[in-house]
Amino acid sequence: MIERDIDRLLLVSVKARCDKEALDEARRIVRDGQVNWERFLQQAAMHAVAPLIYDTLRDDSDPLPPWVKQDLRTAYYQTAARNMLFYEELAAIIRTFNQASIPLILLKGAA
């Protein structure tokens, strides 16, 4: 599979979260191509989308070989653990601001 196809598979795997047609395209790419799964996983990690791909495709057994899904699952849970540490630190910062009566506005995911 050429690099462009790997990029396309990454894109449609992420897009499949909200687009059934993208999931169908991911299945087609996997079925019709010779996917270099090692390269796919490298690219997913490089673009920091491995956890998102796992979250999107974890209930669908068709597109991904089990060992690829396991690798993505590991990335997903490593990210979840790291995020828990970030939220614990954020909680400490919020407490400090509250104790000092400093207003604080949280944005995006932290909110």
Contacts in CASP RR format, 6 or more apart in sequence:
PFRMAT RR
TARGET T0000
AUTHOR 0000-0000-0000
METHOD contacts of the structure
MODEL  1
MIERDIDRLLLVSVKARCDKEALDEARRIVRDGQVNWERFLQQAAMHAVA
PLIYDTLRDDSDPLPPWVKQDLRTAYYQTAARNMLFYEELAAIIRTFNQA
SIPLILLKGAA
1 9 0 8 1.000
1 29 0 8 1.000
1 33 0 8 1.000
1 34 0 8 1.000
1 35 0 8 1.000
1 36 0 8 1.000
1 39 0 8 1.000
3 39 0 8 1.000
5 29 0 8 1.000
5 33 0 8 1.000
5 35 0 8 1.000
6 35 0 8 1.000
6 36 0 8 1.000
6 39 0 8 1.000
6 40 0 8 1.000
6 43 0 8 1.000
7 43 0 8 1.000
8 29 0 8 1.000
9 26 0 8 1.000
9 29 0 8 1.000
9 30 0 8 1.000
9 35 0 8 1.000
9 40 0 8 1.000
10 40 0 8 1.000
10 43 0 8 1.000
10 44 0 8 1.000
10 47 0 8 1.000
10 49 0 8 1.000
10 53 0 8 1.000
12 22 0 8 1.000
12 23 0 8 1.000
12 25 0 8 1.000
12 26 0 8 1.000
12 29 0 8 1.000
13 22 0 8 1.000
13 26 0 8 1.000
13 49 0 8 1.000
13 53 0 8 1.000
13 56 0 8 1.000
13 57 0 8 1.000
13 63 0 8 1.000
14 49 0 8 1.000
14 52 0 8 1.000
14 53 0 8 1.000
14 56 0 8 1.000
15 22 0 8 1.000
16 22 0 8 1.000
16 23 0 8 1.000
16 26 0 8 1.000
16 56 0 8 1.000
16 57 0 8 1.000
17 52 0 8 1.000
17 55 0 8 1.000
17 56 0 8 1.000
23 57 0 8 1.000
23 60 0 8 1.000
23 63 0 8 1.000
26 57 0 8 1.000
26 63 0 8 1.000
27 62 0 8 1.000
27 63 0 8 1.000
29 35 0 8 1.000
30 62 0 8 1.000
30 63 0 8 1.000
30 64 0 8 1.000
37 65 0 8 1.000
37 67 0 8 1.000
37 68 0 8 1.000
40 68 0 8 1.000
41 50 0 8 1.000
41 68 0 8 1.000
41 71 0 8 1.000
41 72 0 8 1.000
44 50 0 8 1.000
44 53 0 8 1.000
44 72 0 8 1.000
44 75 0 8 1.000
45 75 0 8 1.000
50 71 0 8 1.000
50 72 0 8 1.000
50 75 0 8 1.000
50 76 0 8 1.000
51 72 0 8 1.000
51 75 0 8 1.000
51 76 0 8 1.000
51 78 0 8 1.000
51 79 0 8 1.000
51 80 0 8 1.000
53 72 0 8 1.000
54 69 0 8 1.000
54 72 0 8 1.000
54 73 0 8 1.000
54 75 0 8 1.000
54 76 0 8 1.000
55 76 0 8 1.000
57 63 0 8 1.000
57 64 0 8 1.000
57 69 0 8 1.000
57 72 0 8 1.000
58 69 0 8 1.000
58 72 0 8 1.000
58 73 0 8 1.000
58 76 0 8 1.000
64 72 0 8 1.000
87 110 0 8 1.000
90 106 0 8 1.000
90 110 0 8 1.000
94 104 0 8 1.000
94 106 0 8 1.000
97 103 0 8 1.000
97 104 0 8 1.000
98 104 0 8 1.000
END
